[in-house]
Amino acid sequence: MTTSHFLLMALFALFVSLVFAILLRDDPREQLKTGGMMFAGFVVAEFVLGWLLFAFPL
Amino acid sequence: MGTKSTTAERPRAAAELGRLTLVCVLAWLIPGAGHLLQGRRGKGLVFLVALPLMFAIGLWLQGRLFPLELSDPLVFLGAIANRGIGAPYFIARLLDVGAGTVTDASYEYGNTFLMTAGLLNFLVMLDAFDVAQGRK
C-alpha cells in the first residue's frame, strides 16, 4: 500500500486534535480555536522532525 | 459524629451507582454513547463517527490487533489500548481482520491509529463519567 507519510501524520493529527478540542472545550468557537492550534502544532512538529531526521539519518 | 444512610437514601445511592456503571460501560462499548445518553448530542455524535473511523483507518493501514500476552509487557499494553475502542474491536475480531502485515510500510501507522483510537475512547469514557458525576 503506497501512502504518504506526511498525509498519514496529518490525518492522525486531525483526529487527535478533533477529539481533544471537543473534550477540553464546550463552546464551538473555543473548540475550533483549540483544535486549530493543536493541529497546526502537530503539522509544524512534523516538518521540524522531518528535517531533523533528514539531517541525521538513522 | 458518624453519618448513617437512611433506608430512603440507600436505594438512591444504588440507583446512582447503577447509572454511573451503565454510562461508563456504554461509553466504552460504543464511542460517544455516554455523551449521547446524557444529552450531549453534538459531542457524542463527533466521537461516534471519529473514533470508529480512526480505528477503521488503522485496520486499512494493515495495523495489528495485539493479543493479551502477559509475557510481553509492551504487547500487553498495546492489547489494552486496542480494546479501549469497545464494540469496533470485537466486530473486527469477528470479521477476522487486524492480523497486521509487518512488512507493509504503513504497519506502524496502522498500529498507532488502532491504539490511539482506543486510548482516546478511554478519555472520552472518563469525560462521560465526569459529566454523569456533575463535575462538567
N, CA and C atoms of all chains as a GROMACS GRO file, in nm:
protein
  582
    1MET      N    1   0.084  -0.119   0.000
    1MET     CA    2   0.000   0.000   0.000
    1MET      C    3   0.089   0.126   0.000
    2THR      N    4   0.072   0.210  -0.100
    2THR     CA    5   0.153   0.331  -0.106
    2THR      C    6   0.077   0.447  -0.042
    3THR      N    7   0.134   0.501   0.062
    3THR     CA    8   0.068   0.612   0.130
    3THR      C    9   0.174   0.716   0.168
    4SER      N   10   0.133   0.840   0.165
    4SER     CA   11   0.226   0.948   0.201
    4SER      C   12   0.240   0.957   0.352
    5HIS      N   13   0.364   0.957   0.399
    5HIS     CA   14   0.388   0.968   0.543
    5HIS      C   15   0.331   1.099   0.597
    6PHE      N   16   0.351   1.205   0.519
    6PHE     CA   17   0.302   1.335   0.565
    6PHE      C   18   0.149   1.334   0.579
    7LEU      N   19   0.082   1.280   0.479
    7LEU     CA   20  -0.064   1.278   0.484
    7LEU      C   21  -0.116   1.192   0.599
    8LEU      N   22  -0.050   1.078   0.622
    8LEU     CA   23  -0.093   0.991   0.732
    8LEU      C   24  -0.075   1.061   0.866
    9MET      N   25   0.037   1.130   0.882
    9MET     CA   26   0.060   1.201   1.007
    9MET      C   27  -0.038   1.316   1.023
   10ALA      N   28  -0.069   1.384   0.912
   10ALA     CA   29  -0.166   1.495   0.917
   10ALA      C   30  -0.305   1.441   0.952
   11LEU      N   31  -0.339   1.325   0.897
   11LEU     CA   32  -0.469   1.263   0.928
   11LEU      C   33  -0.477   1.225   1.075
   12PHE      N   34  -0.368   1.169   1.125
   12PHE     CA   35  -0.361   1.134   1.268
   12PHE      C   36  -0.378   1.260   1.354
   13ALA      N   37  -0.306   1.367   1.315
   13ALA     CA   38  -0.314   1.494   1.388
   13ALA      C   39  -0.456   1.549   1.387
   14LEU      N   40  -0.523   1.533   1.273
   14LEU     CA   41  -0.661   1.583   1.261
   14LEU      C   42  -0.754   1.512   1.361
   15PHE      N   43  -0.745   1.381   1.367
   15PHE     CA   44  -0.831   1.304   1.458
   15PHE      C   45  -0.802   1.340   1.604
   16VAL      N   46  -0.675   1.342   1.640
   16VAL     CA   47  -0.638   1.368   1.779
   16VAL      C   48  -0.678   1.510   1.820
   17SER      N   49  -0.654   1.607   1.731
   17SER     CA   50  -0.691   1.746   1.760
   17SER      C   51  -0.842   1.760   1.776
   18LEU      N   52  -0.915   1.694   1.688
   18LEU     CA   53  -1.062   1.700   1.693
   18LEU      C   54  -1.114   1.648   1.827
   19VAL      N   55  -1.068   1.530   1.866
   19VAL     CA   56  -1.119   1.469   1.990
   19VAL      C   57  -1.077   1.552   2.113
   20PHE      N   58  -0.952   1.596   2.116
   20PHE     CA   59  -0.908   1.676   2.232
   20PHE      C   60  -0.980   1.809   2.240
   21ALA      N   61  -0.999   1.875   2.125
   21ALA     CA   62  -1.067   2.005   2.126
   21ALA      C   63  -1.210   1.989   2.179
   22ILE      N   64  -1.276   1.884   2.139
   22ILE     CA   65  -1.414   1.863   2.183
   22ILE      C   66  -1.421   1.822   2.330
   23LEU      N   67  -1.320   1.746   2.373
   23LEU     CA   68  -1.317   1.705   2.515
   23LEU      C   69  -1.287   1.824   2.607
   24LEU      N   70  -1.195   1.909   2.562
   24LEU     CA   71  -1.146   2.015   2.652
   24LEU      C   72  -1.233   2.141   2.653
   25ARG      N   73  -1.302   2.167   2.545
   25ARG     CA   74  -1.381   2.292   2.536
   25ARG      C   75  -1.528   2.263   2.509
   26ASP      N   76  -1.615   2.352   2.558
   26ASP     CA   77  -1.758   2.335   2.537
   26ASP      C   78  -1.813   2.430   2.431
   27ASP      N   79  -1.755   2.547   2.422
   27ASP     CA   80  -1.802   2.646   2.324
   27ASP      C   81  -1.746   2.613   2.184
   28PRO      N   82  -1.833   2.610   2.080
   28PRO     CA   83  -1.786   2.574   1.945
   28PRO      C   84  -1.670   2.660   1.895
   29ARG      N   85  -1.674   2.792   1.925
   29ARG     CA   86  -1.564   2.879   1.880
   29ARG      C   87  -1.432   2.841   1.948
   30GLU      N   88  -1.443   2.812   2.077
   30GLU     CA   89  -1.324   2.772   2.153
   30GLU      C   90  -1.272   2.636   2.103
   31GLN      N   91  -1.366   2.548   2.070
   31GLN     CA   92  -1.327   2.416   2.018
   31GLN      C   93  -1.250   2.432   1.888
   32LEU      N   94  -1.300   2.520   1.801
   32LEU     CA   95  -1.236   2.543   1.672
   32LEU      C   96  -1.096   2.601   1.692
   33LYS      N   97  -1.085   2.696   1.784
   33LYS     CA   98  -0.957   2.762   1.811
   33LYS      C   99  -0.857   2.660   1.868
   34THR      N  100  -0.900   2.587   1.970
   34THR     CA  101  -0.810   2.489   2.033
   34THR      C  102  -0.770   2.380   1.934
   35GLY      N  103  -0.868   2.328   1.860
   35GLY     CA  104  -0.840   2.223   1.762
   35GLY      C  105  -0.745   2.272   1.654
   36GLY      N  106  -0.768   2.394   1.605
   36GLY     CA  107  -0.683   2.452   1.501
   36GLY      C  108  -0.539   2.470   1.549
   37MET      N  109  -0.527   2.522   1.672
   37MET     CA  110  -0.392   2.543   1.728
   37MET      C  111  -0.319   2.410   1.745
   38MET      N  112  -0.394   2.311   1.793
   38MET     CA  113  -0.334   2.179   1.818
   38MET      C  114  -0.291   2.115   1.685
   39PHE      N  115  -0.378   2.125   1.586
   39PHE     CA  116  -0.348   2.067   1.455
   39PHE      C  117  -0.226   2.136   1.394
   40ALA      N  118  -0.224   2.269   1.403
   40ALA     CA  119  -0.110   2.344   1.348
   40ALA      C  120   0.020   2.304   1.421
   41GLY      N  121   0.010   2.286   1.551
   41GLY     CA  122   0.128   2.243   1.628
   41GLY      C  123   0.180   2.108   1.582
   42PHE      N  124   0.087   2.017   1.558
   42PHE     CA  125   0.125   1.882   1.510
   42PHE      C  126   0.196   1.893   1.375
   43VAL      N  127   0.139   1.972   1.284
   43VAL     CA  128   0.194   1.981   1.148
   43VAL      C  129   0.333   2.047   1.150
   44VAL      N  130   0.347   2.152   1.231
   44VAL     CA  131   0.478   2.218   1.243
   44VAL      C  132   0.580   2.118   1.299
   45ALA      N  133   0.539   2.041   1.401
   45ALA     CA  134   0.629   1.941   1.461
   45ALA      C  135   0.668   1.835   1.358
   46GLU      N  136   0.573   1.800   1.269
   46GLU     CA  137   0.603   1.703   1.162
   46GLU      C  138   0.717   1.754   1.074
   47PHE      N  139   0.705   1.882   1.033
   47PHE     CA  140   0.807   1.940   0.946
   47PHE      C  141   0.942   1.946   1.017
   48VAL      N  142   0.941   1.993   1.140
   48VAL     CA  143   1.066   2.009   1.215
   48VAL      C  144   1.134   1.873   1.234
   49LEU      N  145   1.057   1.775   1.278
   49LEU     CA  146   1.114   1.640   1.299
   49LEU      C  147   1.158   1.578   1.168
   50GLY      N  148   1.079   1.604   1.061
   50GLY     CA  149   1.116   1.552   0.929
   50GLY      C  150   1.251   1.603   0.884
   51TRP      N  151   1.274   1.734   0.900
   51TRP     CA  152   1.401   1.793   0.860
   51TRP      C  153   1.514   1.746   0.951
   52LEU      N  154   1.488   1.731   1.078
   52LEU     CA  155   1.592   1.680   1.170
   52LEU      C  156   1.634   1.540   1.129
   53LEU      N  157   1.536   1.457   1.094
   53LEU     CA  158   1.568   1.319   1.052
   53LEU      C  159   1.640   1.319   0.918
   54PHE      N  160   1.612   1.419   0.833
   54PHE     CA  161   1.681   1.429   0.705
   54PHE      C  162   1.830   1.459   0.729
   55ALA      N  163   1.857   1.545   0.828
   55ALA     CA  164   1.995   1.581   0.857
   55ALA      C  165   2.070   1.469   0.932
   56PHE      N  166   1.996   1.394   1.013
   56PHE     CA  167   2.057   1.284   1.089
   56PHE      C  168   1.989   1.152   1.056
   57PRO      N  169   2.021   1.095   0.940
   57PRO     CA  170   1.952   0.970   0.903
   57PRO      C  171   1.986   0.857   0.999
   58LEU      N  172   1.886   0.772   1.026
   58LEU     CA  173   1.907   0.661   1.120
   58LEU      C  174   1.980   0.546   1.050
   59MET      N  175  -1.904   1.262   6.472
   59MET     CA  176  -2.038   1.206   6.458
   59MET      C  177  -2.047   1.132   6.323
   60GLY      N  178  -2.082   1.011   6.327
   60GLY     CA  179  -2.088   0.933   6.204
   60GLY      C  180  -2.215   0.962   6.126
   61THR      N  181  -2.206   0.939   5.993
   61THR     CA  182  -2.326   0.960   5.911
   61THR      C  183  -2.384   0.825   5.874
   62LYS      N  184  -2.510   0.810   5.904
   62LYS     CA  185  -2.577   0.683   5.871
   62LYS      C  186  -2.675   0.709   5.757
   63SER      N  187  -2.667   0.623   5.656
   63SER     CA  188  -2.759   0.640   5.545
   63SER      C  189  -2.897   0.588   5.585
   64THR      N  190  -2.996   0.662   5.550
   64THR     CA  191  -3.132   0.620   5.583
   64THR      C  192  -3.178   0.515   5.482
   65THR      N  193  -3.291   0.453   5.512
   65THR     CA  194  -3.342   0.349   5.420
   65THR      C  195  -3.382   0.408   5.287
   66ALA      N  196  -3.419   0.537   5.287
   66ALA     CA  197  -3.457   0.602   5.160
   66ALA      C  198  -3.335   0.635   5.076
   67GLU      N  199  -3.221   0.663   5.143
   67GLU     CA  200  -3.100   0.704   5.069
   67GLU      C  201  -3.030   0.586   5.003
   68ARG      N  202  -3.041   0.468   5.065
   68ARG     CA  203  -2.968   0.351   5.013
   68ARG      C  204  -3.010   0.312   4.871
   69PRO      N  205  -3.140   0.300   4.843
   69PRO     CA  206  -3.177   0.267   4.704
   69PRO      C  207  -3.136   0.376   4.606
   70ARG      N  208  -3.139   0.503   4.654
   70ARG     CA  209  -3.099   0.614   4.567
   70ARG      C  210  -2.950   0.603   4.531
   71ALA      N  211  -2.869   0.570   4.631
   71ALA     CA  212  -2.725   0.554   4.608
   71ALA      C  213  -2.699   0.437   4.514
   72ALA      N  214  -2.775   0.329   4.533
   72ALA     CA  215  -2.758   0.211   4.446
   72ALA      C  216  -2.798   0.244   4.303
   73ALA      N  217  -2.906   0.322   4.289
   73ALA     CA  218  -2.951   0.361   4.155
   73ALA      C  219  -2.846   0.451   4.088
   74GLU      N  220  -2.786   0.539   4.166
   74GLU     CA  221  -2.683   0.630   4.114
   74GLU      C  222  -2.561   0.550   4.067
   75LEU      N  223  -2.523   0.451   4.147
   75LEU     CA  224  -2.409   0.366   4.111
   75LEU      C  225  -2.440   0.289   3.982
   76GLY      N  226  -2.563   0.240   3.974
   76GLY     CA  227  -2.605   0.166   3.854
   76GLY      C  228  -2.602   0.255   3.731
   77ARG      N  229  -2.646   0.380   3.747
   77ARG     CA  230  -2.647   0.474   3.635
   77ARG      C  231  -2.504   0.507   3.590
   78LEU      N  232  -2.415   0.528   3.687
   78LEU     CA  233  -2.275   0.556   3.653
   78LEU      C  234  -2.210   0.439   3.581
   79THR      N  235  -2.239   0.319   3.630
   79THR     CA  236  -2.184   0.198   3.566
   79THR      C  237  -2.235   0.185   3.423
   80LEU      N  238  -2.365   0.209   3.406
   80LEU     CA  239  -2.425   0.200   3.272
   80LEU      C  240  -2.360   0.301   3.177
   81VAL      N  241  -2.342   0.424   3.225
   81VAL     CA  242  -2.281   0.529   3.142
   81VAL      C  243  -2.140   0.487   3.101
   82CYS      N  244  -2.062   0.437   3.198
   82CYS     CA  245  -1.923   0.401   3.168
   82CYS      C  246  -1.915   0.282   3.072
   83VAL      N  247  -1.996   0.180   3.096
   83VAL     CA  248  -1.992   0.061   3.009
   83VAL      C  249  -2.036   0.097   2.867
   84LEU      N  250  -2.145   0.175   2.858
   84LEU     CA  251  -2.192   0.215   2.724
   84LEU      C  252  -2.091   0.305   2.654
   85ALA      N  253  -2.029   0.397   2.731
   85ALA     CA  254  -1.929   0.488   2.673
   85ALA      C  255  -1.810   0.411   2.619
   86TRP      N  256  -1.772   0.303   2.689
   86TRP     CA  257  -1.661   0.220   2.640
   86TRP      C  258  -1.704   0.139   2.517
   87LEU      N  259  -1.821   0.077   2.526
   87LEU     CA  260  -1.865  -0.015   2.422
   87LEU      C  261  -1.894   0.057   2.290
   88ILE      N  262  -1.964   0.170   2.298
   88ILE     CA  263  -1.997   0.246   2.178
   88ILE      C  264  -1.941   0.387   2.196
   89PRO      N  265  -1.833   0.422   2.125
   89PRO     CA  266  -1.774   0.555   2.143
   89PRO      C  267  -1.878   0.666   2.128
   90GLY      N  268  -1.886   0.753   2.227
   90GLY     CA  269  -1.980   0.865   2.222
   90GLY      C  270  -2.115   0.836   2.286
   91ALA      N  271  -2.144   0.710   2.313
   91ALA     CA  272  -2.276   0.674   2.367
   91ALA      C  273  -2.298   0.733   2.507
   92GLY      N  274  -2.192   0.744   2.585
   92GLY     CA  275  -2.203   0.801   2.719
   92GLY      C  276  -2.249   0.947   2.713
   93HIS      N  277  -2.199   1.020   2.614
   93HIS     CA  278  -2.239   1.160   2.597
   93HIS      C  279  -2.380   1.169   2.540
   94LEU      N  280  -2.410   1.083   2.444
   94LEU     CA  281  -2.545   1.084   2.384
   94LEU      C  282  -2.651   1.053   2.489
   95LEU      N  283  -2.620   0.959   2.576
   95LEU     CA  284  -2.713   0.918   2.682
   95LEU      C  285  -2.744   1.033   2.777
   96GLN      N  286  -2.648   1.124   2.791
   96GLN     CA  287  -2.665   1.235   2.885
   96GLN      C  288  -2.703   1.366   2.816
   97GLY      N  289  -2.749   1.354   2.692
   97GLY     CA  290  -2.799   1.471   2.620
   97GLY      C  291  -2.693   1.557   2.554
   98ARG      N  292  -2.569   1.512   2.554
   98ARG     CA  293  -2.464   1.590   2.485
   98ARG      C  294  -2.451   1.537   2.343
   99ARG      N  295  -2.549   1.570   2.261
   99ARG     CA  296  -2.561   1.509   2.128
   99ARG      C  297  -2.446   1.546   2.035
  100GLY      N  298  -2.410   1.674   2.035
  100GLY     CA  299  -2.303   1.719   1.944
  100GLY      C  300  -2.173   1.645   1.969
  101LYS      N  301  -2.130   1.645   2.096
  101LYS     CA  302  -2.005   1.578   2.130
  101LYS      C  303  -2.015   1.428   2.102
  102GLY      N  304  -2.127   1.370   2.144
  102GLY     CA  305  -2.147   1.226   2.127
  102GLY      C  306  -2.139   1.184   1.981
  103LEU      N  307  -2.202   1.262   1.893
  103LEU     CA  308  -2.202   1.226   1.750
  103LEU      C  309  -2.061   1.234   1.690
  104VAL      N  310  -1.987   1.338   1.732
  104VAL     CA  311  -1.849   1.350   1.678
  104VAL      C  312  -1.766   1.230   1.722
  105PHE      N  313  -1.777   1.191   1.849
  105PHE     CA  314  -1.700   1.074   1.896
  105PHE      C  315  -1.747   0.946   1.827
  106LEU      N  316  -1.877   0.937   1.807
  106LEU     CA  317  -1.935   0.818   1.743
  106LEU      C  318  -1.883   0.799   1.601
  107VAL      N  319  -1.857   0.908   1.533
  107VAL     CA  320  -1.806   0.899   1.395
  107VAL      C  321  -1.653   0.891   1.394
  108ALA      N  322  -1.588   0.983   1.468
  108ALA     CA  323  -1.443   0.997   1.457
  108ALA      C  324  -1.365   0.876   1.509
  109LEU      N  325  -1.402   0.825   1.624
  109LEU     CA  326  -1.320   0.718   1.684
  109LEU      C  327  -1.329   0.586   1.607
  110PRO      N  328  -1.450   0.538   1.573
  110PRO     CA  329  -1.453   0.415   1.491
  110PRO      C  330  -1.386   0.434   1.353
  111LEU      N  331  -1.397   0.557   1.298
  111LEU     CA  332  -1.333   0.584   1.169
  111LEU      C  333  -1.181   0.575   1.183
  112MET      N  334  -1.129   0.629   1.292
  112MET     CA  335  -0.985   0.623   1.317
  112MET      C  336  -0.940   0.477   1.332
  113PHE      N  337  -1.022   0.399   1.400
  113PHE     CA  338  -0.994   0.256   1.419
  113PHE      C  339  -0.995   0.183   1.284
  114ALA      N  340  -1.095   0.216   1.201
  114ALA     CA  341  -1.107   0.152   1.069
  114ALA      C  342  -0.987   0.188   0.981
  115ILE      N  343  -0.942   0.313   0.989
  115ILE     CA  344  -0.824   0.353   0.910
  115ILE      C  345  -0.702   0.273   0.957
  116GLY      N  346  -0.691   0.251   1.087
  116GLY     CA  347  -0.582   0.170   1.141
  116GLY      C  348  -0.582   0.029   1.082
  117LEU      N  349  -0.700  -0.028   1.068
  117LEU     CA  350  -0.711  -0.163   1.008
  117LEU      C  351  -0.674  -0.158   0.860
  118TRP      N  352  -0.721  -0.053   0.792
  118TRP     CA  353  -0.692  -0.037   0.649
  118TRP      C  354  -0.541  -0.022   0.625
  119LEU      N  355  -0.474   0.040   0.722
  119LEU     CA  356  -0.329   0.059   0.709
  119LEU      C  357  -0.249  -0.065   0.752
  120GLN      N  358  -0.317  -0.178   0.764
  120GLN     CA  359  -0.254  -0.306   0.798
  120GLN      C  360  -0.200  -0.312   0.940
  121GLY      N  361  -0.263  -0.237   1.030
  121GLY     CA  362  -0.224  -0.244   1.171
  121GLY      C  363  -0.266  -0.377   1.232
  122ARG      N  364  -0.209  -0.405   1.349
  122ARG     CA  365  -0.234  -0.535   1.414
  122ARG      C  366  -0.312  -0.516   1.543
  123LEU      N  367  -0.407  -0.606   1.566
  123LEU     CA  368  -0.478  -0.609   1.695
  123LEU      C  369  -0.400  -0.707   1.783
  124PHE      N  370  -0.338  -0.655   1.888
  124PHE     CA  371  -0.246  -0.736   1.968
  124PHE      C  372  -0.320  -0.831   2.062
  125PRO      N  373  -0.261  -0.951   2.082
  125PRO     CA  374  -0.321  -1.045   2.179
  125PRO      C  375  -0.283  -1.007   2.322
  126LEU      N  376  -0.363  -1.051   2.418
  126LEU     CA  377  -0.334  -1.022   2.560
  126LEU      C  378  -0.225  -1.118   2.608
  127GLU      N  379  -0.100  -1.077   2.591
  127GLU     CA  380   0.012  -1.163   2.630
  127GLU      C  381   0.088  -1.099   2.745
  128LEU      N  382   0.077  -1.159   2.863
  128LEU     CA  383   0.144  -1.102   2.981
  128LEU      C  384   0.296  -1.117   2.973
  129SER      N  385   0.342  -1.216   2.894
  129SER     CA  386   0.486  -1.240   2.885
  129SER      C  387   0.560  -1.124   2.816
  130ASP      N  388   0.488  -1.050   2.734
  130ASP     CA  389   0.548  -0.936   2.664
  130ASP      C  390   0.474  -0.808   2.705
  131PRO      N  391   0.529  -0.733   2.802
  131PRO     CA  392   0.455  -0.618   2.856
  131PRO      C  393   0.412  -0.515   2.752
  132LEU      N  394   0.496  -0.489   2.652
  132LEU     CA  395   0.459  -0.388   2.552
  132LEU      C  396   0.342  -0.435   2.466
  133VAL      N  397   0.343  -0.563   2.431
  133VAL     CA  398   0.230  -0.620   2.354
  133VAL      C  399   0.104  -0.617   2.440
  134PHE      N  400   0.121  -0.645   2.569
  134PHE     CA  401   0.006  -0.645   2.661
  134PHE      C  402  -0.056  -0.505   2.669
  135LEU      N  403   0.030  -0.403   2.681
  135LEU     CA  404  -0.022  -0.265   2.687
  135LEU      C  405  -0.089  -0.226   2.556
  136GLY      N  406  -0.030  -0.270   2.446
  136GLY     CA  407  -0.090  -0.245   2.315
  136GLY      C  408  -0.227  -0.311   2.304
  137ALA      N  409  -0.237  -0.431   2.361
  137ALA     CA  410  -0.364  -0.505   2.357
  137ALA      C  411  -0.471  -0.431   2.439
  138ILE      N  412  -0.431  -0.376   2.553
  138ILE     CA  413  -0.527  -0.299   2.635
  138ILE      C  414  -0.574  -0.176   2.557
  139ALA      N  415  -0.479  -0.107   2.492
  139ALA     CA  416  -0.513   0.011   2.414
  139ALA      C  417  -0.608  -0.027   2.299
  140ASN      N  418  -0.581  -0.138   2.233
  140ASN     CA  419  -0.668  -0.185   2.124
  140ASN      C  420  -0.811  -0.206   2.170
  141ARG      N  421  -0.824  -0.266   2.288
  141ARG     CA  422  -0.958  -0.299   2.340
  141ARG      C  423  -1.034  -0.177   2.391
  142GLY      N  424  -0.963  -0.064   2.403
  142GLY     CA  425  -1.028   0.058   2.452
  142GLY      C  426  -1.139   0.109   2.362
  143ILE      N  427  -1.137   0.070   2.237
  143ILE     CA  428  -1.237   0.122   2.143
  143ILE      C  429  -1.374   0.054   2.160
  144GLY      N  430  -1.378  -0.059   2.230
  144GLY     CA  431  -1.506  -0.125   2.259
  144GLY      C  432  -1.557  -0.211   2.145
  145ALA      N  433  -1.685  -0.189   2.106
  145ALA     CA  434  -1.750  -0.276   2.007
  145ALA      C  435  -1.675  -0.288   1.874
  146PRO      N  436  -1.621  -0.179   1.819
  146PRO     CA  437  -1.548  -0.195   1.692
  146PRO      C  438  -1.436  -0.299   1.699
  147TYR      N  439  -1.372  -0.311   1.816
  147TYR     CA  440  -1.266  -0.411   1.832
  147TYR      C  441  -1.324  -0.551   1.815
  148PHE      N  442  -1.436  -0.576   1.884
  148PHE     CA  443  -1.496  -0.710   1.879
  148PHE      C  444  -1.551  -0.741   1.740
  149ILE      N  445  -1.603  -0.638   1.672
  149ILE     CA  446  -1.651  -0.657   1.534
  149ILE      C  447  -1.532  -0.694   1.444
  150ALA      N  448  -1.421  -0.624   1.462
  150ALA     CA  449  -1.301  -0.653   1.382
  150ALA      C  450  -1.254  -0.796   1.406
  151ARG      N  451  -1.258  -0.841   1.532
  151ARG     CA  452  -1.216  -0.979   1.562
  151ARG      C  453  -1.311  -1.080   1.498
  152LEU      N  454  -1.441  -1.048   1.502
  152LEU     CA  455  -1.539  -1.137   1.440
  152LEU      C  456  -1.518  -1.148   1.289
  153LEU      N  457  -1.481  -1.034   1.228
  153LEU     CA  458  -1.458  -1.032   1.083
  153LEU      C  459  -1.320  -1.085   1.046
  154ASP      N  460  -1.243  -1.121   1.149
  154ASP     CA  461  -1.110  -1.178   1.128
  154ASP      C  462  -1.016  -1.081   1.056
  155VAL      N  463  -1.024  -0.955   1.091
  155VAL     CA  464  -0.930  -0.856   1.037
  155VAL      C  465  -0.838  -0.811   1.151
  156GLY      N  466  -0.731  -0.743   1.116
  156GLY     CA  467  -0.638  -0.693   1.218
  156GLY      C  468  -0.523  -0.788   1.247
  157ALA      N  469  -0.493  -0.875   1.151
  157ALA     CA  470  -0.379  -0.965   1.168
  157ALA      C  471  -0.248  -0.886   1.158
  158GLY      N  472  -0.252  -0.778   1.080
  158GLY     CA  473  -0.134  -0.692   1.065
  158GLY      C  474  -0.035  -0.750   0.964
  159THR      N  475   0.019  -0.661   0.880
  159THR     CA  476   0.121  -0.703   0.782
  159THR      C  477   0.248  -0.627   0.818
  160VAL      N  478   0.337  -0.697   0.888
  160VAL     CA  479   0.455  -0.629   0.943
  160VAL      C  480   0.548  -0.574   0.835
  161THR      N  481   0.543  -0.632   0.715
  161THR     CA  482   0.630  -0.585   0.607
  161THR      C  483   0.573  -0.463   0.534
  162ASP      N  484   0.448  -0.429   0.562
  162ASP     CA  485   0.385  -0.316   0.495
  162ASP      C  486   0.442  -0.184   0.550
  163ALA      N  487   0.463  -0.088   0.460
  163ALA     CA  488   0.520   0.042   0.502
  163ALA      C  489   0.430   0.114   0.602
  164SER      N  490   0.300   0.088   0.594
  164SER     CA  491   0.208   0.161   0.682
  164SER      C  492   0.174   0.083   0.809
  165TYR      N  493   0.242  -0.029   0.835
  165TYR     CA  494   0.211  -0.115   0.952
  165TYR      C  495   0.215  -0.038   1.083
  166GLU      N  496   0.323   0.038   1.104
  166GLU     CA  497   0.337   0.113   1.231
  166GLU      C  498   0.233   0.224   1.241
  167TYR      N  499   0.203   0.285   1.126
  167TYR     CA  500   0.097   0.387   1.127
  167TYR      C  501  -0.036   0.322   1.167
  168GLY      N  502  -0.061   0.206   1.110
  168GLY     CA  503  -0.185   0.134   1.144
  168GLY      C  504  -0.194   0.106   1.292
  169ASN      N  505  -0.084   0.055   1.350
  169ASN     CA  506  -0.082   0.028   1.494
  169ASN      C  507  -0.109   0.154   1.575
  170THR      N  508  -0.048   0.263   1.531
  170THR     CA  509  -0.065   0.390   1.603
  170THR      C  510  -0.211   0.436   1.598
  171PHE      N  511  -0.272   0.426   1.482
  171PHE     CA  512  -0.414   0.464   1.469
  171PHE      C  513  -0.501   0.374   1.558
  172LEU      N  514  -0.475   0.244   1.555
  172LEU     CA  515  -0.558   0.149   1.631
  172LEU      C  516  -0.547   0.176   1.782
  173MET      N  517  -0.424   0.190   1.829
  173MET     CA  518  -0.404   0.209   1.974
  173MET      C  519  -0.453   0.346   2.019
  174THR      N  520  -0.427   0.448   1.938
  174THR     CA  521  -0.469   0.583   1.978
  174THR      C  522  -0.621   0.594   1.982
  175ALA      N  523  -0.688   0.530   1.887
  175ALA     CA  524  -0.835   0.534   1.889
  175ALA      C  525  -0.887   0.475   2.021
  176GLY      N  526  -0.828   0.364   2.065
  176GLY     CA  527  -0.869   0.302   2.191
  176GLY      C  528  -0.839   0.390   2.311
  177LEU      N  529  -0.720   0.450   2.312
  177LEU     CA  530  -0.682   0.535   2.426
  177LEU      C  531  -0.769   0.661   2.431
  178LEU      N  532  -0.799   0.716   2.314
  178LEU     CA  533  -0.887   0.835   2.312
  178LEU      C  534  -1.026   0.798   2.364
  179ASN      N  535  -1.070   0.677   2.330
  179ASN     CA  536  -1.203   0.636   2.380
  179ASN      C  537  -1.203   0.620   2.532
  180PHE      N  538  -1.089   0.580   2.590
  180PHE     CA  539  -1.080   0.576   2.737
  180PHE      C  540  -1.099   0.717   2.794
  181LEU      N  541  -1.037   0.816   2.729
  181LEU     CA  542  -1.051   0.956   2.775
  181LEU      C  543  -1.197   1.002   2.761
  182VAL      N  544  -1.259   0.965   2.649
  182VAL     CA  545  -1.399   1.002   2.626
  182VAL      C  546  -1.488   0.938   2.734
  183MET      N  547  -1.455   0.815   2.769
  183MET     CA  548  -1.531   0.744   2.875
  183MET      C  549  -1.515   0.818   3.008
  184LEU      N  550  -1.394   0.860   3.040
  184LEU     CA  551  -1.372   0.935   3.166
  184LEU      C  552  -1.447   1.067   3.164
  185ASP      N  553  -1.453   1.131   3.048
  185ASP     CA  554  -1.526   1.257   3.036
  185ASP      C  555  -1.676   1.232   3.060
  186ALA      N  556  -1.728   1.124   3.004
  186ALA     CA  557  -1.870   1.089   3.024
  186ALA      C  558  -1.896   1.062   3.172
  187PHE      N  559  -1.799   1.000   3.239
  187PHE     CA  560  -1.812   0.974   3.383
  187PHE      C  561  -1.817   1.106   3.460
  188ASP      N  562  -1.731   1.200   3.423
  188ASP     CA  563  -1.731   1.332   3.488
  188ASP      C  564  -1.865   1.404   3.468
  189VAL      N  565  -1.918   1.394   3.347
  189VAL     CA  566  -2.048   1.457   3.318
  189VAL      C  567  -2.156   1.393   3.406
  190ALA      N  568  -2.151   1.260   3.416
  190ALA     CA  569  -2.252   1.188   3.496
  190ALA      C  570  -2.240   1.224   3.644
  191GLN      N  571  -2.120   1.255   3.689
  191GLN     CA  572  -2.098   1.293   3.830
  191GLN      C  573  -2.136   1.438   3.856
  192GLY      N  574  -2.163   1.513   3.748
  192GLY     CA  575  -2.197   1.654   3.762
  192GLY      C  576  -2.076   1.745   3.775
  193ARG      N  577  -1.959   1.695   3.742
  193ARG     CA  578  -1.838   1.777   3.751
  193ARG      C  579  -1.821   1.869   3.631
  194LYS      N  580  -1.890   1.837   3.521
  194LYS     CA  581  -1.875   1.920   3.400
  194LYS      C  582  -2.011   1.967   3.351
   0.00000   0.00000   0.00000
